[in-house]
């Protein structure tokens, strides 16, 4: 049975290393959010670095999830001192489970604060796509599909909710019947 991949990407207003209270609030909220999502029905896995430490995302070993890359519109830092991004890559059993996890609980509360933490880039902040259950998506898969979504709108290759597609490529979202333009991230 196919699985659903979800890649999210946002450009932070301040580097993650910024000691300001607002940045710390964002950073400190991540652990509880990930923990709650990790127990959500339909959740399968998410990209985790093989080792921790004080390295930037770009220097870490992500194992089967591949080398960490970012969309071409990201122009901020790439070191521990100046990296200013938040990115996730996860696997789900179905769209409803992923959507429910994103739009409920602690993650919903964090979404309500997104304009405090993230730049408005005019680009989509997430992309979904279906893949065979034995395949692990890579960061490059997520980036290329997010860029494709920005350029071409929702399609079976990569889509945003509510313009979803079924695993067989037929439209299956709550709106539209095919490729749809994607509004910029709010």
PyMOL commands that set and color helices and strands:
alter all, ss='L'
color gray80, all
select helices_A, chain A and resi 21-38+57-59+63-65+95-102+105-111+114-117+139-152
alter helices_A, ss='H'
color red, helices_A
select strands_A, chain A and resi 3-11+43-46+85-92+126-131
alter strands_A, ss='S'
color yellow, strands_A
deselect
rebuild
show_as cartoon
